[in-house]
Amino acid sequence: MKIAKRVLLIAVLFVLLIAGASSIVITRENEYSLIRQFGKIDHVVSEAGISFKIPFIQSVDTLPRQTLLYDLPSSDVITSDKKTMICDSYILWRISDPLKFAQTLNSSITNAEGRLDAIVYNSTKNVISSTSQDDVISGRDGELSAAIMANIGSSLEQYGIELLSFETKKLDLPSDNKAAVYERMISERDNIAATYTAEGSSEAQIIRNTTDKEVTVLLSEAEKNAEIMIAEGEAEYMRILSEAYNDPSKQDFYSFVRSLDAVKASMQGNNKTVILSPDSPIAQIFYGR
């Protein structure tokens, strides 16, 4: 009897130990713990730490909580001008609602990636099909990714998924028509450059003509003002002289100075000899008559 009791006690302790161990749930920082009861999700543990469940009745599944990367397969897309391009891209995503994720996708990352593949590819195809090839190529710096993200919108919320980023690794032309497209684009850019150059030359000529006209007008106005000032100066000079020599006592001196100026003006070249007749007004001044 004692041995049977001991065996029974050991068995009970063993069962209790197993039950206690199986009731502990350890949730890490980078995961969610889904507590299932008879296969149905009872509750979700989102915080890291230790929690408990009912042993033998409840079970635990885990889902990743960190950001996940999915590399989409390369695919052909057609632009609005009916040109084929090759799109190779990847996405960053995470599980935002583990309960919805488990209910709609059966807690399967593979199922989630399949759904992401279909939704992202359709959005990429829709955006590029409404965009010309030139705009697709020029939008590789971020505009295209933003347009695709906006097109997807909140359609992934029903699966408990949050799409964090869409990025293109390669968005290029098929090898067989890449050279022809590049040549056409270069030709179009050359035509645009020539148009800008012609417009710039025309504007420059208009500016030069306007400036030349303004300079001519300003020079003409300055010359006119200069002539007016010279005439006014000469008139003032004559007035001053007239006032200075208006006195009869100064008239003779004025006549003498004017005669000297006349003689000086007549002495040109190396010959400084002046021949005057006796009855010349200048000779009369020198004679003191």
Secondary structure by P-SEA (a helix, b strand, c coil): caaaaaaaaaaaaaaaaaaaaaabbbbcccbbbbbbcccccccccccccccccccccbbbbbbbccbbbbbbcbbbbbcccbbbbbbbbbbbbbbccaaaaaaaccccaaaaaaaaaaaaaaaaaaaaaaccaaaaaaacccaaaaaaaaaacccccccccccccccccccccccccaaaaaaaaaaaaaaaaaaaaaaaaaaaaaaaaaaaaaaaaaaaaaaaaaaaaaaaaaaaaaaaaaaaaccccaaaaaaaaaaaaaaaaaccccccbbbbccccaaaaaaacc
